[in-house]
């Protein structure tokens, strides 16, 4: 919960909700009927996680002791994951 920016309300709920969504979207990938919706959901979720990465980069407590280069590397990785999901979506 420490990695969430202070301006976001309900940190405990957000952590629980995002974890549940990750599980549900992952399961949704396994079925043809829900695969497209799951991929779109994953892209949206990855986009919503971007502010967390920037917050971790700028807040020592939120960084959890990770080095600056690791925190910086996570940002383009987030975009790469979104592109990967989108490319997979276009192949369906």
ZADRENDREN-345572 format. One record per residue (C-alpha): x, y, z. Coordinates in Angstrom, 3 decimals, always signed. Each point is the difference from the previous one (the first is absolute). Example, Ala and Ser with C-alpha at 12.3 -4.5 7.8 and 13.67 -1.06 7.14 Angstrom:
% ZADRENDREN-345572
> x,y,z
> +12.300,-4.500,+7.800;
> +1.370,+3.440,-0.660;
//
This chain:
% ZADRENDREN-345572
> x,y,z
> +0.000,+0.000,+0.000;
> +3.011,+2.286,+0.451;
> +0.604,+0.182,-3.731;
> -3.323,+1.721,-0.692;
> +0.041,+3.784,-0.348;
> -1.597,+1.899,+2.886;
> -2.612,+1.634,-2.235;
> -1.646,-3.380,-0.664;
> -2.717,-0.864,+2.515;
> -0.524,-3.400,+1.615;
> +3.428,-1.580,-0.386;
> -1.035,-3.292,+1.582;
> -3.008,-0.318,-2.331;
> +2.072,+0.940,-3.067;
> +2.615,-2.646,+0.774;
> -2.680,-2.649,+0.571;
> -1.975,+1.046,-3.091;
> +3.035,+0.088,-2.299;
> +1.124,-3.420,+1.226;
> -3.438,-1.476,-0.659;
> -0.097,+1.604,-3.440;
> +3.424,-1.402,-0.871;
> -1.199,-3.488,+0.890;
> -3.323,+0.355,-1.859;
> +1.602,+1.495,-3.100;
> +2.617,-2.754,-0.006;
> -2.717,-2.647,+0.190;
> -1.909,+1.845,-2.733;
> +2.960,-0.487,-2.339;
> -0.579,-3.748,+0.146;
> -3.392,+0.136,-1.698;
> -0.713,+1.100,-3.563;
> -3.242,+1.731,+1.018;
> +1.709,+2.317,+2.508;
> +3.485,+0.326,-1.493;
> -0.547,+3.318,-1.807;
> -1.648,+1.617,+3.020;
> +2.793,-1.269,+2.238;
> +2.719,+1.410,-2.255;
> -1.697,+3.403,-0.090;
> -0.362,-0.156,+3.786;
> +3.681,-0.837,+0.392;
> +1.021,+2.950,-2.175;
> -2.232,+2.338,+2.030;
> +1.344,-1.375,+3.269;
> +3.606,+0.433,-1.147;
> -0.788,+3.613,-0.915;
> -1.536,+0.603,+3.434;
> +3.155,-1.403,+1.627;
> +2.255,+2.607,-1.696;
> -0.508,+2.687,+2.697;
> +1.118,-2.541,+2.592;
> +3.301,-0.469,-1.848;
> +0.605,+3.754,-0.135;
> -0.927,+0.319,+3.673;
> +2.469,-2.748,+0.922;
> +2.687,+1.823,-1.952;
> -0.597,+3.244,+1.906;
> -0.746,-1.279,+3.515;
> +2.722,-1.713,+2.030;
> -2.434,-1.929,+2.214;
> -2.031,-1.196,-2.990;
> +3.139,-1.116,-1.858;
> +0.394,-2.855,+2.515;
> +3.784,+0.206,-0.282;
> +0.069,-0.720,-3.743;
> +2.764,+1.762,-1.899;
> -0.817,+3.004,-2.177;
> +0.982,-1.851,-3.179;
> -2.444,-2.813,+0.799;
> -2.784,+2.492,+0.664;
> +0.762,+1.854,-3.228;
> +0.173,-3.258,-1.984;
> -3.472,-0.971,+1.206;
> -1.607,+2.929,-1.835;
> +0.939,-1.005,-3.571;
> -0.650,-3.611,+0.991;
> -3.565,+1.008,+0.867;
> -0.445,+1.464,-3.495;
> +1.589,-3.094,-1.550;
> -2.492,-2.211,+1.846;
> -2.895,+2.152,-1.250;
> +1.320,-0.258,-3.573;
> +0.444,-3.747,+0.351;
> -3.584,-0.393,+1.192;
> -1.242,+2.223,-2.847;
> +1.970,-1.977,-2.592;
> -1.484,-3.203,+1.370;
> -3.434,+1.600,-0.275;
> +0.587,+0.814,-3.668;
> +0.969,-3.619,-0.693;
> -3.311,-1.386,+1.267;
//
